Amino acid sequence: MRARRLLSLVVVASAILAGTACSAQTSPAPVPAPTGDGPVVSFYGDSYTRGTGASSSDHRWSTIVSVERGWQEINRSENGLGFVNRRATMGAGLDDIPALVIDDQPDIVFVTMGLNDNFSYDRAADQIRATIDDDLQRLHDGLPQARIVVVEPFWYTAERPASVDVIAGWVEDAAERIGADHIEGASHWLDGHYADDADSWMASDGLHPNDTGYAVMAEKMDAALRGLDPPL
């Protein structure tokens, strides 16, 4: 197992409003230092992996899953980020997160991207598809010994534009091309519990899961990881 690199990261919250990805301006908060002595695991995702809407980072699904497995979590997820969406406007040092993930030298990489690209789909579909392929190939080539887990992009409302399934298909195809593990169905994990549902698992912003929502996501992710071959 490669030497660990425990990083102090800066992350920001995420918001999606009125069908477009927004960059909510909040004070950056450092992520607590990873605990455990197991594999180093780097997470490349958006606000749903950052844990926006949770009462603390301890309640986001990535941290729940990591703690249960003794993983050392490096969470590089950012607000509003997609394979294309907001990428060009990220601040210095955050405009190429795949490079940062490679620099982490993790044992396992999670890719949980694509939700926010639905808001760029009409103007940038070709670019989104190409960048999905490019990002996953870069991770594969830059981390030849790492196990890469690619998750179907999450979703946040009962209304599903056609682009949701199109982008999910591109992500699955790219994962298959590099021989990565793929977890399907994640865009439906909150079905029946969105902001307008009677039994909502969404935070007060109506856009992101609350602690209950993230706990359910962690349960579903745990089951999906146990179902991989070999299990994680």
BELRA-V946822 format. One record per residue. N is the residue number from 1. SS is DSSP state (H for helix, E for strand, - for the rest). PHI is phi in whole degrees, 0 to 359 (NA if undefined). OMEGA is omega in radians with two decimals (* if undefined). Layout:
# BELRA-V946822
n & ss & phi & omega
N & SS & PHI & OMEGA
N & SS & PHI & OMEGA
This chain:
# BELRA-V946822
n & ss & phi & omega
1 & - & NA & -3.05
2 & - & 290 & 3.11
3 & - & 300 & -3.09
4 & - & 281 & 2.99
5 & - & 234 & -3.10
6 & - & 269 & -3.03
7 & - & 248 & 2.94
8 & - & 267 & -3.02
9 & - & 253 & 3.02
10 & E & 243 & -3.14
11 & E & 230 & 3.14
12 & - & 231 & -3.12
13 & - & 284 & -3.10
14 & - & 231 & 3.01
15 & E & 213 & 3.04
16 & E & 232 & -3.01
17 & E & 222 & 3.03
18 & - & 52 & 3.04
19 & - & 77 & 3.08
20 & E & 225 & -3.13
21 & E & 279 & -3.12
22 & E & 252 & 3.05
23 & - & 255 & -3.14
24 & - & 291 & -3.08
25 & - & 273 & 3.10
26 & - & 231 & 3.12
27 & - & 291 & 3.11
28 & - & 300 & 3.13
29 & E & 235 & 3.14
30 & E & 292 & 3.07
31 & - & 283 & 3.08
32 & - & 304 & 3.14
33 & - & 300 & 3.13
34 & - & 300 & 3.06
35 & - & 243 & -3.13
36 & - & 93 & -3.13
37 & - & 234 & 3.13
38 & - & 274 & -3.11
39 & - & 301 & 2.99
40 & E & 280 & -3.06
41 & E & 233 & -3.13
42 & E & 256 & -3.11
43 & E & 249 & 3.12
44 & E & 250 & -3.04
45 & E & 203 & -3.12
46 & - & 248 & -3.05
47 & H & 297 & -3.12
48 & H & 286 & 3.00
49 & H & 258 & 3.00
50 & H & 298 & -3.14
51 & - & 95 & 3.09
52 & - & 301 & -3.10
53 & - & 101 & 3.08
54 & - & 283 & -3.14
55 & - & 289 & 3.04
56 & - & 199 & -3.14
57 & H & 296 & 3.10
58 & H & 297 & -3.06
59 & H & 260 & 3.09
60 & - & 284 & -3.03
61 & H & 297 & -3.08
62 & H & 296 & -3.14
63 & H & 286 & 3.09
64 & H & 301 & -3.13
65 & H & 296 & -3.11
66 & H & 293 & -3.13
67 & H & 297 & -3.14
68 & H & 299 & -3.08
69 & H & 257 & -3.10
70 & - & 71 & 3.14
71 & - & 282 & 2.99
72 & E & 265 & -3.00
73 & E & 276 & 2.92
74 & E & 243 & -3.04
75 & E & 259 & -3.11
76 & - & 257 & -3.11
77 & - & 279 & -3.04
78 & - & 226 & -3.09
79 & - & 292 & 3.06
80 & - & 69 & -3.00
81 & - & 282 & 2.98
82 & - & 228 & 3.02
83 & - & 302 & 3.08
84 & - & 240 & -3.03
85 & - & 303 & 3.09
86 & - & 68 & -3.03
87 & H & 298 & -3.08
88 & H & 288 & -3.09
89 & H & 253 & 3.09
90 & - & 293 & -3.13
91 & - & 292 & 3.13
92 & - & 304 & -3.13
93 & - & 91 & 3.14
94 & - & 243 & -3.07
95 & - & 275 & 3.08
96 & - & 213 & -3.08
97 & H & 295 & 3.06
98 & H & 306 & 3.10
99 & H & 295 & 3.11
100 & H & 293 & 3.10
101 & H & 298 & 3.11
102 & H & 299 & 3.14
103 & H & 295 & 3.08
104 & H & 296 & -3.05
105 & - & 53 & -3.12
106 & - & 283 & 3.02
107 & - & 276 & -3.12
108 & E & 224 & 3.07
109 & E & 236 & 2.97
110 & E & 255 & 3.02
111 & E & 245 & -3.09
112 & E & 233 & -3.02
113 & - & 249 & 2.98
114 & - & 127 & -3.12
115 & - & 304 & -3.04
116 & H & 290 & 3.11
117 & H & 291 & 3.05
118 & H & 299 & -3.11
119 & H & 275 & 3.05
120 & - & 248 & -2.95
121 & H & 301 & -3.03
122 & H & 297 & -3.11
123 & H & 256 & -2.97
124 & H & 218 & -3.07
125 & H & 303 & -3.12
126 & H & 297 & 3.14
127 & H & 293 & 3.11
128 & H & 300 & -3.11
129 & H & 299 & -3.12
130 & H & 294 & -3.10
131 & H & 287 & 3.03
132 & H & 303 & 3.14
133 & H & 299 & -3.08
134 & H & 294 & -3.12
135 & H & 299 & -3.09
136 & H & 292 & 3.10
137 & H & 294 & 3.10
138 & H & 299 & 3.13
139 & H & 296 & 3.12
140 & H & 298 & -3.09
141 & H & 288 & -3.10
142 & H & 280 & -3.12
143 & - & 228 & -3.01
144 & - & 296 & -3.13
145 & - & 263 & -3.08
146 & - & 279 & 2.99
147 & E & 268 & -3.09
148 & E & 251 & 3.13
149 & E & 245 & -3.11
150 & E & 254 & -3.05
151 & E & 255 & 3.02
152 & - & 309 & -3.12
153 & - & 305 & 3.09
154 & - & 290 & 3.05
155 & - & 216 & -2.89
156 & - & 230 & 3.10
157 & - & 219 & 3.06
158 & - & 292 & 3.09
159 & - & 285 & -3.09
160 & - & 236 & 3.04
161 & - & 297 & -3.11
162 & H & 302 & -3.11
163 & H & 297 & -3.13
164 & H & 302 & -3.11
165 & H & 286 & 3.10
166 & H & 296 & -3.13
167 & H & 296 & 3.09
168 & H & 300 & 3.10
169 & H & 293 & 3.09
170 & H & 297 & 3.13
171 & H & 296 & 3.13
172 & H & 297 & 3.14
173 & H & 299 & -3.14
174 & H & 294 & 3.10
175 & H & 298 & 3.13
176 & H & 296 & -3.10
177 & H & 297 & -3.13
178 & H & 262 & 3.13
179 & - & 74 & 3.13
180 & - & 277 & 2.94
181 & E & 291 & 3.11
182 & E & 229 & 3.10
183 & E & 249 & -3.10
184 & - & 262 & 3.04
185 & - & 89 & -3.03
186 & H & 294 & 3.12
187 & H & 290 & 3.14
188 & H & 251 & -3.03
189 & - & 295 & 3.13
190 & - & 254 & -3.14
191 & - & 306 & 3.12
192 & - & 84 & -3.07
193 & - & 222 & 3.11
194 & - & 279 & -3.01
195 & - & 301 & -3.09
196 & - & 271 & -3.14
197 & - & 274 & -3.11
198 & - & 299 & 3.12
199 & - & 256 & -3.06
200 & - & 280 & 3.02
201 & - & 251 & -3.08
202 & E & 259 & 3.11
203 & - & 289 & -3.06
204 & - & 296 & 3.10
205 & - & 284 & 3.12
206 & - & 74 & -3.02
207 & - & 245 & -3.03
208 & - & 235 & 3.11
209 & E & 296 & 2.95
210 & - & 267 & -3.11
211 & H & 301 & 3.12
212 & H & 295 & 3.13
213 & H & 299 & 3.13
214 & H & 292 & 3.10
215 & H & 297 & 3.09
216 & H & 294 & 3.09
217 & H & 300 & 3.11
218 & H & 296 & 3.11
219 & H & 297 & -3.12
220 & H & 291 & 3.09
221 & H & 294 & 3.11
222 & H & 302 & 3.13
223 & H & 297 & 3.14
224 & H & 295 & -3.13
225 & H & 292 & 3.10
226 & H & 292 & -3.14
227 & - & 273 & 3.10
228 & - & 286 & 3.14
229 & - & 235 & -0.06
230 & - & 284 & -3.11
231 & - & 294 & 3.01
232 & - & 245 & *
